[in-house]
Amino acid sequence: MNRKGVGYVIIRQKEANGILFEEPTVELKQEKKFILNHQLGGTAFVIEKFDRPFQIKSSNYFGLGVAITASHTCYSPLTFLEELEEIDCGFSVQQMGIMKLIPLKCFCINSNEELYASNNNPYCLPGDIAICLLVSEIADLYFEVIPLSICQKNSPCSIIGFPTINVENPISIYPYFGDDKQNAINKIIAVFHKDKALVESKGKVLRNKKLLEISCSAINGMSGSPVIVNDCAVGVFVGGPPLPGQRDLIKLASFIKLRKNKDEAWCLFHSLRNNDVYYKRPIFENLNNLCRVKLYFLGWFLTENSPFPTELAMFYSDLSKNNFDPTELMRISKPSCINNIFSTLYSCVAYYKNANELSFNTAISTKHSIFAKITKLLHEFSLIDKQSISISKIHNFFEYN
């Protein structure tokens, strides 16, 4: 979900004559020493600086502090496993690798609380926050911390991050600028300047709930950026407005990836087509009709010795002539099955009927209970003896507390 976003909104302003225009972000020429660009295509920010850097056992790294970002930039959105053990990062592209982020905890795993936007749709990844250890081979590296706070509705705010201009699917950016991909990218550059430039996008807090809604333009690469009010971080930017069916698509792909909750997955798959009333094209019906997805489910039912739905009987009849292996059928079908689910996910913004409603982006507020957990974890970690502490011990502390 790094190069291909679920969907982001470029906020449009209206001139006195009624003409809409995309207000450019501000390119920041000077580094912000608490904002980090990381190699997986996201932004992170530092919330804790250790009083004393400590040497990590069996490595050349020193533990410097703690940063947070959006989980989907460094964890798989389906398995919640780290994408890489160490992630190069820096205050700019030129400084990439001077520090590293080591993911410690993904709050998606135990977050059962759905986060609803004002359009009554749930955000696709509740708990989309990751806490990371900031390390470097330079013990006295200078960096800063941004304090956490809370905000009020209508507060002026901004997000600061590193946009990815080379977007694989610019159709997921609203408003999509025509059918010509290059034209779309040119327009995106006009708003966000250049690839991996540090930009500030200004707006205000439109809705002050656990899922913040903000009128700041954003794009791929800015996920994980802080939402800033009065020089404090009041949230973690995660993406565009949640749309009908997106949360269920992530659930379905996760069930298939992890091979769990077969019956729930089938019911979910079947019910997705109900969302087509919100879209200009039958994107969910098209997904329901794909043979690869149905073949995967057929293999799933058979490997668990479960009666399969009558809808799959025709596929079973055809395959039985060739003495097929259900486990092999699942293995072959799985990649395209998940790819097609994500293709539908990426299409939601492009074909949403009420595109004029897309006037905000979203962030997880510091009022969410996750931040109380983070504060508690950091306090308890500060009390631990860190002499000869290993990465695995640090990881286990955060993961199991």
C-alpha positions in Angstrom: 0.0 0.0 0.0 3.0 2.3 -0.2 3.3 3.1 -4.0 -0.4 2.3 -4.6 -2.5 4.2 -2.1 -6.0 3.3 -1.1 -6.9 6.9 -2.0 -5.9 10.4 -1.1 -7.5 13.8 -1.6 -6.0 16.9 -3.0 -8.1 19.7 -1.4 -9.6 22.1 -3.8 -10.3 25.8 -3.1 -12.8 28.0 -4.8 -11.9 31.4 -6.2 -14.3 34.3 -6.1 -15.4 33.6 -9.6 -16.3 30.1 -8.6 -13.4 28.3 -10.4 -11.9 25.5 -8.4 -8.1 25.2 -8.1 -5.7 22.8 -6.3 -3.8 24.8 -3.7 -0.1 23.9 -3.8 1.7 22.7 -0.7 4.7 24.6 0.6 8.1 23.0 -0.1 10.3 23.3 3.0 13.9 23.9 2.1 15.2 23.3 5.6 15.0 19.8 7.2 12.7 19.2 10.2 14.9 17.3 12.6 11.9 15.3 13.9 10.5 14.3 10.5 11.9 11.1 8.9 11.6 9.9 5.3 11.9 6.1 5.2 12.8 3.7 2.4 9.5 1.9 2.2 7.7 5.0 1.0 6.4 6.7 4.2 7.0 9.4 6.7 7.7 9.0 10.4 8.2 11.4 13.3 10.2 11.3 16.5 8.2 11.4 19.8 10.9 10.3 22.3 14.6 11.0 22.7 16.5 8.8 25.1 18.4 10.6 27.9 21.4 8.5 27.0 21.9 6.6 23.8 22.7 3.0 24.5 24.7 0.4 22.6 22.6 -2.4 21.2 24.1 -5.8 21.9 25.9 -7.6 19.0 25.5 -4.6 16.7 27.1 -1.3 15.8 23.9 0.6 16.5 23.0 2.9 19.3 19.4 3.3 20.4 18.6 7.0 20.1 14.8 7.3 20.5 11.4 6.3 19.4 9.4 7.3 16.3 5.9 6.5 15.1 4.4 6.1 11.6 1.4 4.6 9.9 1.5 0.8 10.3 0.7 0.2 6.6 4.0 1.8 5.6 6.2 -0.7 7.4 4.0 -3.7 8.1 2.0 -5.9 5.8 -1.6 -4.6 5.9 -2.7 -8.3 5.8 -0.4 -10.1 8.2 0.9 -7.2 10.3 4.4 -8.6 10.0 7.3 -6.3 9.5 8.3 -5.7 5.9 12.0 -5.3 6.8 13.8 -5.8 10.1 15.7 -2.5 9.6 14.4 0.4 7.5 16.7 3.1 6.3 15.6 6.6 7.1 16.8 10.1 7.2 15.8 13.8 7.4 16.0 13.9 3.6 16.6 11.7 0.6 20.3 12.7 0.7 20.6 11.6 4.3 18.8 8.3 3.8 20.4 5.5 5.8 22.1 7.8 8.4 19.5 6.3 10.8 17.3 3.2 10.7 13.9 2.5 12.0 13.2 -0.9 13.6 9.5 -1.7 13.9 8.6 -2.8 17.4 4.8 -2.9 17.6 1.9 -2.7 15.2 -1.3 -1.6 16.9 -3.5 -3.0 14.1 -3.2 -6.5 15.6 -5.1 -5.9 18.9 -7.3 -3.0 17.8 -10.9 -4.1 17.7 -12.3 -0.6 17.7 -13.6 0.5 14.3 -12.8 4.1 13.4 -15.7 5.7 11.6 -15.6 8.9 9.5 -18.3 11.5 9.2 -19.6 9.6 6.1 -20.3 6.6 8.3 -17.7 4.4 6.7 -15.0 2.7 8.8 -11.3 3.3 8.1 -9.8 0.2 6.5 -7.1 -0.4 9.1 -8.1 0.4 12.6 -5.1 0.9 14.9 -3.0 2.0 11.9 0.0 3.1 14.0 3.4 1.5 14.4 6.0 2.3 17.0 9.7 2.1 15.9 13.1 2.2 17.6 15.3 4.9 16.0 18.9 3.7 15.8 22.2 4.9 14.2 25.9 4.1 14.3 26.4 7.7 15.4 25.7 8.0 19.1 25.6 11.8 19.3 23.5 12.4 16.2 21.4 15.5 16.5 17.7 15.2 16.2 14.6 16.7 17.7 11.3 15.6 19.2 7.8 16.8 18.5 5.6 16.8 21.6 2.1 15.2 21.5 -1.0 17.1 22.3 -4.7 17.3 21.5 -6.7 19.8 19.3 -10.0 21.4 18.9 -12.3 21.4 15.9 -11.6 24.2 13.4 -8.0 24.5 14.6 -5.6 25.5 11.9 -3.3 22.5 11.2 -0.7 21.1 8.8 0.9 17.8 7.8 4.6 17.7 7.0 5.9 14.7 5.0 7.6 13.4 1.9 5.2 12.9 -1.0 5.8 10.2 -3.6 5.3 11.8 -7.0 5.8 8.5 -9.0 2.4 7.2 -8.1 1.6 3.9 -9.8 -2.2 4.5 -9.8 -2.9 8.3 -9.9 -6.5 7.4 -10.5 -6.6 6.8 -6.7 -5.9 10.5 -6.1 -9.0 12.8 -6.1 -9.6 14.8 -8.2 -8.1 12.5 -10.9 -6.9 14.8 -13.7 -8.2 13.1 -16.8 -7.5 9.8 -18.3 -3.9 10.6 -19.2 -1.6 9.2 -16.5 1.2 11.6 -17.4 -1.2 14.6 -17.2 -2.3 13.4 -13.8 1.3 13.2 -12.6 2.1 16.7 -14.0 -0.8 18.0 -12.0 0.4 16.2 -8.9 3.8 17.7 -9.3 2.3 21.1 -9.5 0.8 20.6 -6.0 3.6 18.5 -4.4 6.7 19.9 -6.2 9.0 16.9 -6.7 9.5 13.4 -5.5 10.5 13.1 -1.8 10.5 16.9 -1.3 9.7 17.8 2.3 6.4 19.6 2.1 3.9 21.2 4.4 0.2 21.0 3.6 -2.0 23.4 5.4 -5.7 23.2 6.4 -7.8 22.9 9.4 -9.3 20.2 11.7 -12.8 19.6 10.3 -13.8 16.8 12.7 -12.2 16.2 16.0 -12.9 12.5 16.8 -10.6 9.5 17.2 -10.4 9.5 13.4 -9.5 13.1 12.7 -10.7 14.7 9.4 -8.5 17.4 8.1 -8.6 19.7 5.0 -4.9 19.2 4.2 -3.9 17.9 0.7 -1.9 14.6 0.8 -0.7 11.8 -1.4 1.3 8.6 -1.2 4.5 8.9 0.8 2.9 11.2 3.4 1.3 8.4 5.4 2.8 8.5 8.8 3.2 12.2 8.9 2.3 14.2 12.0 -0.8 16.3 12.0 0.5 19.5 13.6 -1.4 22.1 15.7 0.5 24.8 17.6 3.8 23.0 17.1 2.5 19.7 18.6 1.5 16.4 16.9 -2.2 15.8 17.4 -2.5 12.8 15.1 -0.9 10.4 12.6 -1.9 11.0 9.0 -3.1 7.7 7.5 -5.0 8.4 4.2 -8.0 9.6 2.4 -11.7 9.4 3.3 -12.9 5.8 4.0 -15.3 4.6 1.3 -17.9 1.8 1.2 -16.5 -1.7 1.0 -12.9 -0.8 1.6 -12.7 -2.1 5.2 -14.4 -5.4 4.1 -11.9 -5.8 1.2 -9.0 -5.6 3.6 -10.7 -8.1 5.9 -11.3 -10.5 3.0 -7.8 -10.2 1.7 -6.5 -10.8 5.3 -8.6 -13.9 5.8 -7.4 -15.3 2.5 -3.7 -14.4 3.2 -3.8 -16.0 6.6 -6.2 -18.8 5.6 -8.6 -18.3 8.5 -12.4 -17.7 9.0 -13.4 -19.5 5.8 -17.2 -19.2 6.3 -17.0 -15.5 7.3 -14.7 -14.9 4.4 -17.2 -16.4 1.9 -20.1 -14.5 3.4 -18.1 -11.3 3.2 -17.1 -12.0 -0.4 -20.7 -12.6 -1.3 -22.0 -9.4 0.4 -19.5 -7.1 -1.3 -21.6 -6.5 -4.4 -24.1 -4.6 -2.2 -21.6 -1.7 -2.2 -21.9 -1.2 -6.0 -24.8 1.2 -5.5 -22.2 3.8 -4.4 -20.0 3.4 -7.5 -20.2 4.4 -11.2 -19.1 0.9 -12.2 -19.9 -2.5 -10.7 -16.4 -3.0 -9.3 -17.6 -5.4 -6.6 -19.8 -7.4 -8.9 -16.8 -7.8 -11.2 -14.8 -9.1 -8.3 -17.6 -11.5 -7.4 -17.5 -12.9 -10.9 -13.8 -13.6 -11.1 -13.1 -17.3 -11.5 -9.8 -17.2 -9.7 -11.4 -16.0 -6.5 -14.1 -18.7 -6.7 -11.5 -21.4 -7.4 -9.6 -20.3 -4.3 -12.7 -20.7 -2.2 -13.5 -24.1 -3.8 -10.1 -25.3 -2.8 -10.5 -23.9 0.7 -13.8 -25.7 1.3 -12.5 -29.0 0.0 -9.2 -28.9 2.0 -11.3 -28.5 5.2 -13.7 -31.2 4.1 -16.6 -28.7 4.3 -19.7 -28.7 2.0 -19.1 -26.1 -0.7 -21.7 -23.5 -1.8 -23.8 -24.6 -4.9 -22.4 -21.6 -6.7 -19.1 -23.5 -6.9 -20.6 -26.8 -8.1 -19.9 -26.0 -11.8 -16.2 -25.4 -11.1 -16.0 -28.6 -9.1 -17.6 -30.6 -11.9 -15.1 -29.3 -14.5 -12.1 -29.8 -12.3 -13.1 -33.3 -11.1 -12.6 -34.6 -14.7 -8.8 -33.9 -14.2 -8.4 -35.3 -10.7 -7.2 -32.0 -9.3 -5.5 -31.3 -5.9 -7.5 -28.7 -3.8 -4.3 -27.6 -1.9 -2.6 -26.9 -5.2 -5.7 -25.1 -6.5 -5.5 -22.8 -3.5 -1.8 -22.2 -4.0 -2.1 -21.3 -7.7 -5.2 -19.1 -7.2 -4.1 -17.2 -4.1 -1.8 -14.5 -5.6 -4.2 -13.4 -8.3 -7.1 -13.6 -5.8 -5.4 -11.1 -3.5 -4.2 -8.9 -6.3 -7.8 -8.7 -7.7 -9.1 -7.7 -4.2 -6.5 -4.9 -4.0 -7.2 -3.8 -7.5 -10.9 -3.3 -6.5 -9.7 -1.5 -3.3 -7.6 0.9 -5.4 -10.5 1.6 -7.8 -12.9 2.9 -5.1 -11.9 6.5 -5.3 -11.9 6.6 -9.1 -15.4 5.3 -9.4 -17.1 6.7 -6.3 -20.4 8.4 -7.4 -20.4 11.2 -4.9 -16.9 12.4 -5.5 -17.8 15.9 -4.5 -18.0 14.6 -0.9 -14.3 13.9 -1.0 -13.2 17.0 0.8 -11.0 15.6 3.6 -8.1 13.3 4.5 -7.9 11.3 7.7 -5.6 10.8 10.7 -5.7 8.8 13.9 -6.0 11.2 16.7 -3.8 11.4 19.8 -7.1 11.0 21.8 -7.2 7.4 20.7 -6.3 4.9 23.5 -3.3 3.8 21.4 -1.5 6.9 22.5 -2.1 6.2 26.2 -0.6 2.8 25.6 2.4 4.3 23.8 3.0 6.7 26.7 2.8 3.8 29.2 5.2 1.7 27.2 7.8 4.4 26.9 7.6 5.1 30.6 8.1 1.4 31.4 10.9 1.1 28.9 12.7 4.0 30.5 13.0 2.0 33.7 14.7 -1.0 32.1 18.4 -1.5 32.4 19.7 -1.2 28.8 23.2 -2.3 29.3 24.0 -5.0 26.8 20.3 -5.1 25.7 19.6 -6.8 22.4 17.2 -5.9 19.6 15.2 -9.1 20.3 14.7 -8.2 23.9 13.6 -4.6 23.0 11.2 -6.0 20.4 9.8 -8.6 22.9 9.2 -5.9 25.5 7.1 -3.7 23.2 5.4 -6.6 21.4 4.2 -8.4 24.6 3.4 -5.4 26.8 
